Amino acid sequence: MPSSEAGDLTPTRVIEERVLDPRLEWLEADGLGGFAMGTASGIRTRRYHGVLCVARTPPTGRVMLVNAVEAWVDLGSGPRALSSHRYLPSVTHPDGAGRLASFALEPFPTWTYELEDGVRVVHELFVPRDAAVAVLVWRLVGAPRSARLTLRPLLSVRDVHALRRESAELSLASRDETHGVSWQPDAAFPAVSARTNGVFRAEPVWFRNFLYEEERARGYDHVEDLASPGFFEHDLTAGEAELVLAAGVAGAPATRADASAGELVRELRARELARRDALAPLDRAAEAYLVRRAAGRSIVAGYPWFTDWGRDTFLALRGLLLARGKHAEAAEILLAWAEHVSEGMLPNRFPDESDAPEYNSVDASLWFVVAVAETLAAASGLARAQRTTLEEAALAILAGYAGGTRYGIAADTDGLLACGAPGLQLTWMDAKVGERVMTPRTGKPVEVQALWIHALDFGARRASPYRALAEQASAAFEARFWNDATGWLNDVVDCDHVHGTVDASLRPNQVLAVGGLARTLVSSARAGRIVDVLERELWTPLGLRTLPRWDPRYHGHYAGDPLERDEAYHQGTVWPWLLGPFVEAWVRVQGASASAKSAARARFVAPLLAHLDEAGLGHVSEVADGDPPHAPGGCPFQAWSLGELVRLERRVLAAPAAEALAPRPSVERA
C-alpha cells in the first residue's frame, strides 16, 4: 500500500493497513477437526493456512489438501490479481493484496477487491458444519462489459504438520466428474473433488518456494512447493463463480451427490446462515471447538495444531458448554473420557486406537472431577445410569490419588496431594525440551491442592471415607501455603518431597485458591492480599503473567525457536485463561456486588473483548508477551482461553443479554 505523509493518517488509510496486518487470522471449523484458516490479507504465513484441511479420523489425522486458490480477473484490459503469496527470498507476488479494499468476518470470511472504473469483486469463503467441504464464491459488483475470472487451485496433499516439496511421484492428472473434476496426487491421501459452474482446463504445474513467515519466526522449516493440476475459467458477468471443494472422507459432501455447484452452494449457504444467525458471536466461536469423535463429541484444545487434550477439555467445557447451558453435551464428553480411567488417572490426551494412552498429568484428572461435579449439579435431566458412570469415574480418581498412583501421586499425612518424580512435568506448567523440564514443580503445587480439595469435597458428599480427608486437607492448606513474609501463597511446598521446603515464587497458580473454583480456601483478609499482589505484579490486559517482571527468571517475550519459546512459556508469558479465575477472585474480594461486577467488566474483561479483533478474529489467543504491548502468541484460537471468557460473561459476571449478544465489529475499510 502507498505510504502516508506525516499527519495524513486518515481513518481509511489506517484501516487499510490493518486489513493487511499478517497477525489478523480467521478460522472456519468443520466440526470434525478439520478447518480452513488464513489471514485477513489472504497472504498465507503458516503451513496451517489453507482452504481445505480435513480430519481422516475425526477429530485427528488432519491432512492439508488445498492450500490456496489463486485468482485473476480480466475486465478487458488485462488480468488483475485478486490474491498474493510470499515467496523466497522475501517477495510478495502477485499484487492482489494491493487491491484489497476490505475484509469482514461475519457471516463468513469475505474479501472485497477494488478494480478500475469502480468495479469490485467480492470473494466469500465458508466451511459448512459436519462436512469436509469448503465453499468459495466470487461475485461482481458493477457492470463491466466483460469480466473473466481465472481460478487456479494450489495443492500440497500432506499431513497438516508437514511441508510438501516438488516430487515427480505425485500425479497431477485430473478426472472429469458430472459437475466438475477430481484429483488424487498421492494415493495415501484422500482425493479432492471440485464442483464448479466454470470450465476446467488441465494444465499441471508446480509453484515453488512459498515462504511461510510465521513458521520461520518460530524456528521451523518454512518453504514449500505446491502443485496445481489446472485452472477454472468463469464469466462473472453471467453470475457468481462457484467452487465447492470436498475431500474423499466421511462427511463429504453433506448433500446430494448429483447436485450442481450452484445447487450445492445455495443449500450449504442457507443451512450455514440459519445456523450462524441463531448464535451470538461468542457462541459461534465456542462452537468451533466442539467436534465429533466416533459417535460422540469432544473438544479441540486449539487451532491449528492441537487436538483433544484432557486438561484443556475439562477446563474449557465449563465455559464452552456449561456456561452456555449445554449440559447434555458436557456430560456426553465426560462420559467418553470416563472410560479411560486407569489407576485413578485419566490420560492427558484422548487415546486414539493406534496410540497408547499418555498418563502424564496430575491435574487433568482433578479437573475432570471438578467438571463432573459442575455438570451433575447443572444437568438435572441426566439419566441415572449416566450420573452413576460419571460419579464412579470421579470416585475412582479420588481412590487412586488417595491411595497412591503413578509418578508419586498420593495423599500425604497432612491430607495434601504430593506428586512428581525427576524428569517429569505433571502440572499445567508442562514445558519440556528433551530431558529438560522447565518448571518441574515436584512436591505439592498450590493449584493442585486447590483442585484436590474441591475434588475431595465432591467425594465427601458421596462416600464417607473422603469427609475426614477433605477436612484434613482444607485445614492444612492455609497453614502450609500462606507465606506471611511475602504476603502470598507459596507456589510449591515440600519441594522435591523434602518436608518443610518451599518455593515462594510469585506465580499465578495460587489464584485457584481464591477464584475459579467453588470456594475460597484462605481467610478473606488473605484472599484480599493475594488478589492485590496478583493484580499489581502479574495482571495484564490479556491475562496473568506466569512470573513478575522483577524475577530473575522472567522472560518478557514469547518468541524465537522452540527452545526459546519453551524457556519463556511459563516464565513470564501471559496466559489469558487465568483471567477467568482472577476476575472471579477479584469480584469475590469486592463482595460480589453489581457494582463490583460492573467494575470488573470495565477493567478486566473489556480488554479481552477488544482482543477478539486483534489476532485470531473472534477468538482468544493461547498466550501473550509479558512485556507491553503484550503481543499475542502461541495458538491463535485456544479453547480454554475462550472458555474462560465465556464463563466470565455468562456466569461469573452475569452480563446483560443485550450486551452479550452485541455483534463484534468487522475489520473493514471506511
PAGULO-897333 format. One record per atom (N, C-alpha, C): z, x, y. Coordinates in steps of 0.2 Angstrom, whole numbers, plus 5000, padded with zeros to 4 digits. Example, Ala and Ser with C-alpha at 12.3 -4.5 7.8 and 13.67 -1.06 7.14 Angstrom:
503950664972;503950624978;503950664984;503550644989;503650684995;503950645000;
***
This chain:
500050044994;500050005000;500050045006;499750025012;499750065018;500450075020;500650135023;501250145026;501350105033;501950095034;502150055041;502350115046;502150095052;502350135058;503050125059;503450175062;504150165063;504250105068;504750065066;504850005070;504349945068;503949955063;503449895062;503549875055;504249875052;504349845046;504449775046;503849735046;503849665046;504149635040;504349575039;504549545033;504049555027;503449535030;502849545025;502849605021;502849665025;502749725023;503349745018;503949725020;504549745016;504449715009;504249645009;504249615003;503649634999;503149665002;502549694998;502849754994;503249794998;503449854994;503949834989;504349774990;504749754984;504449734978;503849694979;503449674973;503249734969;503149794972;502849854969;503449894966;504049874967;504649914965;504649914958;504549974955;504549984947;505149954944;505749954947;506349934944;506349854943;505949814946;505949744945;505549734939;505949704934;505649694927;505749614925;505249584922;505349524920;505349524912;505549464909;505649454902;505449384900;505049384894;504849324891;505049334884;505649294881;505849304875;505549244870;505449254864;505149204860;505649174855;506249184856;506749154851;506749184844;506349224843;506349254836;506549334836;506649354842;506749434843;506249464846;505649434846;505049464850;505049444857;504549474861;504649464868;503949494871;503849474878;503349504882;503849534888;503649584891;504049614896;503649664900;503849674907;503449714911;503749714918;503449744923;503649754929;503349704934;503649684939;503349634944;502649664947;502549734947;501949754950;501349754944;501549744938;501149744932;500949814930;501249874933;501249934930;501749954925;501549964919;502049974914;502350044914;503050044914;503450104914;503850124908;503850084903;504150094897;503750084891;503850114886;503550104879;503650024877;504149994880;504349924878;503949874882;503649894887;503249844891;502549824888;502549764887;501949734883;501849664883;501349644881;501149564881;501349534875;501249564869;501449534863;501849584858;502449574858;502949614854;503249564849;503249564843;503449514838;503949544833;504349504830;504849524825;504549504818;504449554814;504249534807;504749504803;505349524804;505949494800;506449464806;506349414809;506749394815;507449394813;507849424818;507549454824;507449524824;507349554818;507249634818;506549644816;506349714815;505749734813;505249724818;505449734825;504949724830;504349774830;503749744832;503149784832;502849764839;502549814842;502149804848;501449804846;501149754848;500449744846;499949744852;500049704857;499649714863;500049734869;499849794871;500249814877;500049794884;499449774884;499149754891;498549724890;498349684896;497649664896;497349684903;496849724903;496649754909;496149694912;496149684918;495749634921;495349654927;494749624928;494249644933;493949574935;493849564942;493449514944;492849534949;492349504948;491749514952;491549454956;491549454962;491349394966;490649404968;490249454966;489549464968;489449524971;489949564973;489949624977;490249684973;490249674967;490549724963;491249714960;491449744954;492049724951;492649744955;493249704955;493849724959;494349714953;494749774953;495349774948;495849724950;496149694944;496749654945;497349684941;497249744939;497849774935;497849854937;498349884935;498449954936;498849984931;498750054929;499150084924;499350154927;499850184924;499950254926;499650304920;499350354922;499050404918;499350474920;499250514915;499450584916;498950614921;499150664926;499750694926;500250644930;500050604935;500450554939;499950514943;499450484939;498950444943;498950374941;498850334947;498850264946;498050244946;497850204941;497150184940;497150124936;496750074937;496350064944;496750044949;496550014954;496949994960;497149924961;497149894955;497349824955;498049804959;498549844958;499149834961;499149834969;498649864971;498549864979;498249794981;498049754977;497849684978;498349634977;498949654974;499449604973;499749574979;499749514980;500049484986;500749454984;500849434978;501549404977;501649404969;502249404968;502549394961;503049334961;503049284956;503549234956;503749234948;504449224947;504749224941;504749154938;504749104942;504849034939;504148994941;503948944936;504248934930;504048994924;503549024926;503349084922;503149144926;503149204923;502949254927;502249244930;502149254937;501549234940;501349284945;500749314945;500449364950;499949334954;499949344960;499349314964;499049374968;498349384967;498049444969;497549414975;497549454980;497049434986;496449474986;495849444986;495249474986;494849464993;494249474994;493949465000;493849395002;493749375008;493549315011;494049265009;494749285008;495249235007;495249215000;494849234995;494949214988;495549244985;495849204981;496449234977;496349214970;496549264966;496649244958;497349244956;497549194953;498249184951;498249194943;498649244941;498749254934;499449234932;499449194926;500049174924;500149194916;500749214914;500949234908;501549194905;501549174899;502249144896;502249154889;502849154886;502949154879;503249094877;502949054873;503248994870;503849004866;504348964866;504948964861;504748954854;505049004850;504948994842;504249004840;503849054843;503149064841;503049134843;502749174839;502549244840;501849244844;501849214850;501249194854;501349224861;500849244864;500849254872;500249214875;500349174880;499849134883;499749174890;499049184891;498849214898;498349174901;498449164907;497949114911;497749154918;497149144920;496949164926;496549104929;496649094936;496349044939;496149064946;495649034949;495349054955;495649004961;495749034966;495948994972;495449014978;495048964980;494548974984;493848954981;493348964985;492648934982;492148984983;492149044980;491549084980;490949054976;490349084977;489849064973;489849084966;490149144965;490249164958;490849204957;491149204951;491749244950;491749254943;491549314941;491549334934;492249384932;492549354928;493249394926;493049424919;493249494919;493249534913;493949554911;494149534904;494749554902;494749604896;495049654896;495049704890;495749714887;495849684881;496549694878;496649774876;497249794877;497449864875;497949864870;497849884864;498249884858;498549944856;499249944854;499550004851;499649994843;499849934842;500049914835;500449964831;501149964833;501650014831;502349984831;502750024828;503450004829;503650004836;504049954838;504249944846;504550014849;504850054845;505150114847;504750174847;504150164844;503750224843;503150234849;502750274848;502150284853;501550294848;500950274851;500350274847;499950334850;499650374846;499050424849;498450404845;497850424848;497250404845;497150434838;496850384834;496850404827;496150374824;495750414821;495150384818;495350344812;495950344809;496150304804;496250224806;496350214812;496350144814;495750114815;495650054813;495050014813;495049974819;494549974823;494449934829;493949874828;493749864822;493249814820;493549744822;493149694824;493349634826;493049584821;493449524820;493249474815;493149414819;492649384819;492549314823;492949264819;493249214824;493549154821;493249094825;493549034823;493248974826;493248974833;493848994836;493948984844;494049054847;493849114843;494049174846;493849234841;494349274841;494249344837;494949364835;494949414830;495549444827;495349514826;495949554826;495949624824;496549644820;496449694816;497049724812;496849794812;497049834817;496849904817;497249944811;497849924809;498249954804;498449904799;498249914793;498449864788;499249854787;499649904789;500349904788;500649864794;500249834798;500549794804;500149724804;500449674807;500149614807;499549614811;499049564809;498449554813;498549524820;498149534824;498149494831;497549454831;497749384833;497149344834;497149324842;496549314844;496449294851;496049234852;496349184854;495949124856;495749124863;495149104865;494949114872;494349064873;494349044879;493749004882;493149044885;493249114884;492749154886;492349184880;491949234882;491449264877;491749334876;491749344869;492049414867;491449454866;491449524868;490949574866;491249634863;491149654857;491449704854;491149774857;491649814859;491549874862;492149924861;492249944855;492849984853;492850054857;493450064860;493550124864;494350134865;494450204865;495150224866;495250234874;495850214876;496150234883;496650294882;496650344884;497050404883;497550414889;498150444887;498650474891;498950424896;499150364894;499550324898;500250354899;500550354905;501150384906;501650334908;502250344904;502750294905;503350324909;503350314915;503850354919;504550344917;504750284915;505450274914;505650314907;505150314903;505350354897;505450424898;505050454903;505050524905;505750534908;505950484913;506550494916;507150494911;507050464906;507650454901;507550514895;507150554896;507150614892;506750604885;506350554885;505950534879;505250554879;504850554873;504150554873;503850494878;503350514882;503150464887;502450454888;502050484883;501250474884;501050444878;500550394879;500250354874;499550344875;499150334869;498450314869;498450244866;498050204869;497950134867;497250114865;497150074861;496450054858;496249994861;495549984862;495349924864;494749904860;494749844856;494149834852;493549804856;493649784862;493149754866;493349714872;492949674875;493149634881;492949564881;493249524885;493149454886;492849444893;492349394893;492049384900;492149304901;492349284907;492449214909;492149204916;491849144916;491649114923;492149084926;492549114931;493149074934;492949014938;492249014941;492048954945;492048894940;492048904934;491948844929;492648824927;493148854929;493848834927;494248894925;494948884924;495348944922;495148974916;495249044916;495149084910;495749084906;495749074899;496249064895;496249114889;496849144887;496849184882;497549174878;497549164872;498149154868;498149204863;498649244863;498649304858;499249284853;499149294847;499549274842;499649324836;500149334834;500249384828;500249354821;500049384816;500049364810;500649364806;501149334809;501849324806;502049254806;502649244803;502849174803;503049154810;502849094811;502949064818;502349064823;501749094820;501249094825;500549074821;500149034825;500348994831;500748934829;501148904834;501548854833;501248784835;500648774833;500248714835;499648714830;499148664831;498648654826;498248724826;498048744820;497648804818;496948794821;496648734821;495948724824;495948704831;496448714835;496448694842;496048744846;495748724851;495348774855;495848804860;495648854863;496148894868;496348844873;495948804876;496148754881;496648704878;496548674872;497048634869;497648664868;497648724866;498248764864;498648784870;498348804876;498648814882;498948754885;498648694885;498948634888;499548614884;499548614877;500048594873;500648644874;500548704874;501148754874;501448754881;500948744886;501248744893;501648684895;501448624892;501848564893;502448574890;502448594884;503048604880;503548654883;503348704886;503748754889;504048734896;503548694899;503848674906;504348624905;504348574900;504848524899;505448564897;505448614892;506048644890;506348684896;505948714900;506248754905;506548714911;506148664912;506348614918;507048584916;507248574910;507848544908;508448594909;508348654910;508848714911;508948734918;509548754920;509648784926;509548864925;509448904930;509148974929;509649014925;510249004925;510749044921;510649024914;510548964913;510448934906;509848964903;509248964907;508648994904;508749064903;509149104907;509249174905;509649174899;510149134898;510549134892;510149124886;509749074886;509349054880;508949114877;508749164882;508349224880;508649264874;509349264874;509749304869;509849264862;509749204862;509849164856;509249164852;509249184846;508749194841;508849164835;508349154831;508349134824;508449194820;508849184815;509049234809;509049194803;508549204799;508449164792;508449084794;508949054791;508948984793;509448964798;509749014801;510249014806;510149034813;510649054816;510549084823;510849154824;510749184829;511049244831;510949264838;511349314840;511249334847;511049404848;510449414851;510249484853;510649514858;510849574857;511349614862;510949624868;510349644868;509949654874;509249674873;508849664878;508149684878;508049744882;507549794880;507149784875;507349814868;507849854868;507949894862;508549874857;508949824859;509549804855;509349754850;509649744844;509549684840;510249654840;510449614835;511149584835;511649624832;512149644837;512749684836;513349634836;513849654832;514449614831;514849614837;515049664840;515449664846;515149624851;514549644853;514149614858;514049534857;513949514850;513849444849;514549404850;515049434848;515749394848;515949384856;515849444859;516049444866;515549404870;514949404869;514449364873;514449294872;514549274866;514449204864;514949154868;515549184870;515949144874;515649124881;515249164884;514849134890;514249104888;513849134884;513149114882;513149044879;513649034875;513748974871;514348924873;514948954872;515548914873;515548884880;515448924885;515548904892;514948854894;514448854890;513948804891;513948744886;514548734883;514548684879;514248684872;513948744870;513548744864;514048764858;514448724857;515048744852;514748744845;514248694843;514048704836;513648764835;513248784840;512848844839;513248904839;513848904842;514348964842;514648964835;514748904832;515048904825;514548924820;513948914821;513448924817;513349004816;513349034822;513349114822;513949144819;514549114820;515149144817;515149134810;514849084808;514849064800;514449114797;513849134800;513449184797;513749254796;514149274801;514549334801;515049334796;515349274795;515949264791;515849294784;515249284782;515049304775;515149384774;515249424779;515149494778;515849524779;516349494779;517049524780;517149564773;517349624774;517449674769;518049714771;518549714766;519249754768;519449734774;519449674776;519649654783;519249674789;518649694788;518249714793;517549684793;517249674799;516549654800;516149714802;515549714800;515049764802;514949754809;514749814813;514649804820;513849794821;513549784816;512849764816;512649724811;512249664812;512149624807;511749654801;512049654795;511649694790;511049654787;510449684788;509849654785;509849674778;509349644774;509349654767;509249734765;508849764769;508749834767;509249884770;509749864774;510149904777;510849894774;511249954774;511949954772;512349934778;512849884777;513249864782;513649924785;513649934792;514049984796;514649954798;515249974794;515849954796;516150014801;516050014807;516250074811;516550044818;516849994818;517149964824;517849934823;518349954827;518949924826;519049854830;518649854836;518749794840;518249734838;517649754835;517249694834;517549644830;517949664824;518249614820;518749574824;519149604829;519549564833;519249524838;518649544841;518349494845;518049434841;517949444835;517749394830;518249334830;518949364829;519449314828;519549284835;519549314840;519549284847;519049234848;518449244846;517849194846;517949134842;518249154836;518349094831;518949054834;519449074837;519949044840;519748994845;519349024850;519048984855;518548934853;518148944848;517648894845;518048844842;518548854838;518848804834;519248754839;519448784845;519848744850;519348704853;518748724854;518248684858;517848634854;517648654848;517248614844;517548564839;517748514843;518148454839;517748424834;517048424834;516648394829;516448434823;516748494823;516548544817;516848514810;516448524805;516548494799;517148534796;517548504792;518248534789;518048594785;517548594781;517348654777;517148714782;516848694787;516648754792;517248784795;517648734797;518348764800;518748804795;518748784789;519048824784;518748884783;518148894783;517748954782;517949004788;517948974794;518049024799;518749044799;519248994798;519949014798;520049064792;519749054787;519949104781;519649174783;519049174786;518749244788;519249274793;519449244798;519949264803;520549294800;520849254795;521449274792;521349334787;520749344784;520549394780;520549464784;520349454790;520349514795;521049534797;521449484798;522149494800;522549534794;522349504788;522749534782;522449604781;521849614782;521649684781;521849734786;521949714793;522149754798;522949764797;523249714796;524049714795;524249764789;523849764784;524049804778;523649864778;523149874782;522849944782;522149934779;521649964782;520949964780;520650034782;519950034782;519650094784;519850124790;519750194791;519750234797;520450234800;520950224796;521650224798;521850164802;521450114801;521650044805;522250014801;522750004804;523349974801;523849964806;524249904805;524849894809;525349944808;525649974814;526150024813;526849984813;527350034813;528050004813;528249964819;527949974825;528049944831;527649874831;527249864826;526849804826;526149814830;526049864833;525449884836;524949904831;524349904833;523749924829;523549994830;523650044825;523450104825;522650114822;522250164825;521650164822;521350234824;520850254820;520450314822;520550374817;520050414816;520050474812;519550524816;519650584815;519250634818;518450624817;518050624822;517350614822;517150544822;517650504824;517450434824;517550404831;517050354833;517150314839;517150244837;517750214837;517850144834;517950094840;518050114846;518150064851;517450054855;517450004860;516849994863;516550054867;517050104868;516850164871;516550214866;515950194864;515750224857;515150274858;515050314863;514550364864;514750424859;514150444856;514250494851;513550534851;513550604851;512950644851;513050694845;512750684840;512850724834;513550714831;513950764831;514550754828;515050754834;514850754840;515250754846;515450684848;516050664848;516250594851;516450604858;516150564862;516350574869;516950544871;517150494869;517850464870;518150434864;518450484860;518750464853;519250414853;519750414858;520250364859;520650354852;520750404849;521150394842;521850374844;522150334840;522850314841;522950234842;523250214848;523250144849;522950134856;522350114856;521950104863;522250034866;522250034872;522649974875;522249914874;521549904875;521249844874;521249824867;521249864862;521349854855;521949814854;522549834857;523149804856;523149734859;522749724865;522749654868;522349614863;521849634860;521449594856;521849584849;522249624847;522649624841;523149574842;523449574848;524049524849;523749454849;523149444853;522849374853;522649354846;522349404842;522149384835;522849364831;523349394832;523949384829;524249314831;524149294837;524349234840;523949174836;523349184835;522949144831;523249134824;523349194821;523649194814;524249164813;524749174818;525349144818;525349064818;524849034821;524848964821;524548934814;524348984810;524148954803;524448984797;524749044798;525149074792;525749104795;526349084792;526949114795;527049184795;526849224790;526949294790;526749334796;526249304800;526049334806;526449314812;526949274812;527349254818;527749314820;528149344815;528549394816;528149454819;527549474816;527149524818;526949514825;526749454827;526449434833;527049444839;527649424837;528149434842;528349504843;528349544837;528449614837;527949654842;527349644840;526849674844;526849654852;526949594853;527049574860;527549604864;528149614860;528749644863;528649714864;528249744860;528149824860;527649834865;527149794867;526549814871;526749834878;527149794882;527349814888;527749884888;528249884884;528649944884;528350004882;527850004878;527450064875;526850084880;526550034884;526050054888;526150054895;526650024898;526750024905;526950094907;526650124912;526750194915;527050184922;527650184923;527950174929;527750224934;527650284932;527450344936;526750334939;526350304935;525650294938;525550224941;525850174938;525850104941;525250064937;525050094931;524550054927;524750074920;524350034916;524450044908;524150104906;524450144901;524150194898;523550174894;523050214894;522450194890;522550204883;522850254880;523050254873;523750284872;524150254868;524750284866;524750314859;525250354857;525250384850;524550414849;524350454854;523650484853;523550534847;523050524844;522950564838;523450544833;523750494833;524350464828;524950514829;525050544835;525650584836;526150534840;526650514838;527050464841;527350494848;527350454853;527550464859;527150494864;526550524862;526050554866;525650494869;525350504875;525050454879;524450484883;523950444883;523350464888;523450414894;523650444899;523750404905;523150394910;522550404907;521950404911;521850334914;521650324920;521550264923;520850234921;520850184916;520250164914;520250084914;519650054914;519649984914;519849944908;519949974903;520149944896;520749904897;521249924901;521849884902;521749814905;521149804907;521049734911;521149674906;521049694899;521049634894;521849614893;522249654896;522949644895;523149594901;522749584906;522949534911;522349484913;521849494910;521249444911;520749444905;520349394904;519849394899;520049364893;520749364891;520949334885;521449274887;521749244882;522149184884;522749194888;523049244887;523749254891;523749324893;524249334898;524349404901;524949434897;524949494896;525349524891;525949574895;525949564902;526449604905;526749554911;527249574914;527549534919;527049524925;527249474929;526749454934;526749514939;527349544940;527349594945;526849654943;526949674937;526549724934;525849704934;525649644932;524949624932;524649634939;525049614944;524849624951;524649694953;525049744950;524949814952;524349834948;524249814942;523649834938;523049804942;523049744944;522449714947;522249754953;522849774957;522749804963;522349874962;522649914957;522349984956;521649974953;521549924949;520849924947;520349904952;520549864957;520149844962;520049904967;520549934968;520549994973;520150054970;520250064964;519950134961;519350124957;519250064954;518750054949;518250004950;518349954955;517949894956;517349924960;516749894958;516149904962;515749834962;515349824966;514949754967;514649734960;514549784955;514149774949;514649774943;515249784944;515749784939;516249844940;516649864934;517149914935;516849984932;517050034936;516950104934;517350114927;517150164923;517550174917;518050234919;517950264924;518450314927;518450314934;519050334938;519050334945;518650394947;518450394953;517950454956;518350514957;519050514957;519450574958;519550604951;519450574945;519550604939;519050664938;519250724936;518850774935;518250764930;518350714925;517850704920;517350654923;517450624929;516950574932;516250594932;515850554930;515050564931;514850504936;514550514941;514350464946;513750434945;513350464940;512650434939;512450434932;512250384930;512050374923;511250384923;511050444921;510350464921;510250524917;509650544916;509450604913;509250594906;509350644902;509150644895;509750604891;509650594884;510150564880;510850594881;510850654880;511550694881;511850684887;511450684893;511750674899;511950604900;511550564898;511750494899;512350474894;512450494888;512950484884;513650514887;513550574890;514150604893;514450564899;513950524902;514150484908;514350414906;514150394900;514150324898;514850284899;515350324897;516050294898;516450334902;516150374906;516550424910;516350414918;516450354920;516250334927;515750284928;515350274923;514750224923;515050154924;514750114928;514950044929;514750004923;515149954921;514949904916;515049834919;514549794920;514549734923;515049684919;515049684912;515349644908;516149644910;516349694912;517049704914;517249664920;516749644923;516949594929;517249534927;517049504921;517249444919;518049444918;518349484914;519049494913;519349514920;519049554924;519349574930;519449514935;518949474936;518949424941;519449374938;519449354931;519949314929;520649334930;520849404929;521449434931;521649424938;521149434942;521249434950;521449364952;521049314949;521249244950;521949224948;522149244942;522749234939;523349264944;523249324946;523749354950;523849314957;523249284959;523249254966;523549174965;523649154959;523949094957;523449044955;522849064954;522349014951;522148954955;522248964962;522148904966;521448904968;521248844971;520548834973;520348884978;520748904982;520648954987;520549024984;520949034979;520849104976;520149104972;519949054969;519349044965;518749054970;518849024976;518349024981;518249094984;518849134985;518849194987;518549244982;518649234976;518449274970;517649274970;517449204971;516649204971;516349234976;516649234982;516349264988;516349344987;516949364985;517049444985;516749474979;516849444973;516649474967;516049454963;515949384964;515349354960;514749354964;514749344970;514149344974;513749404973;514049474973;513549524972;513249524966;513549504960;513249504954;512749454954;512749394957;512249344958;511649374961;511749414967;511249454970;510849494966;511249524961;510949574956;510449544952;510449474951;509949444947;509249454950;509149474956;508549484959;508349564960;508749604957;508749674958;508449714953;508449694946;508249744941;507949694936;508249684930;508049634925;508049564929;507549534931;507549474935;507849414932;508349384935;508649334932;509149344927;509349414926;509749434921;510249494924;510749514920;511149564922;511149624918;511149684921;510949754918;511549774913;511449814909;511949844905;512449884909;512249934913;512649974916;512449984924;512850024927;512550044934;512950114936;512650144941;512950204943;513650194946;514150244944;514750234948;514750254955;514350294957;514250314964;513750264968;513950244974;513450204978;512750234978;512250194979;512250114979;512350084972;512550114967;512650084961;512050054958;511550104957;510950084954;510950064947;510750004945;510749984938;510350024934;510650024927;510350074922;510450044915;510250084910;510350064903;509850004902;510049954898;509649904896;509649854902;509049834904;508949784910;509149714908;509149694902;509349624900;509849634895;510549624897;511049634892;511449564891;511549554885;511849484883;512649484886;513049534885;513749524886;513849524894;513349564898;513449564905;513249494908;512749464905;512549394907;513049344905;513349354899;513849304896;514449304900;514649354902;515249354906;515149324913;514549334916;514449304922;514449224921;514149204916;514049134914;514749104913;515249144910;515849124908;516249114915;516149164920;516449154926;516249094930;515649084930;515349024933;515548954931;515548954924;515648884921;516348874919;516748924918;517348914915;517948944920;517949004921;518449034925;518549004932;517949004935;517948984942;517748914943;517548884938;517348804938;516848794944;516248834944;515848824950;515648754951;515548724957;515248654958;514548654955;514448594952;513748584948;513148604953;513248584959;512648594963;512548664964;513048704965;512948774966;512748814960;512948784954;512748824948;512048804946;511748754949;511148734947;510648754952;510848784957;510348804963;509848854960;509248844962;508748894959;508748964962;508649014958;508549084961;507949094965;507949134970;507349144974;506849184970;506249174971;505649214968;505549284972;505349334969;505149394973;504449384975;504349364982;503649354984;503549374991;502849374993;502749395000;502749335004;502949345010;502949285015;502349265017;
***
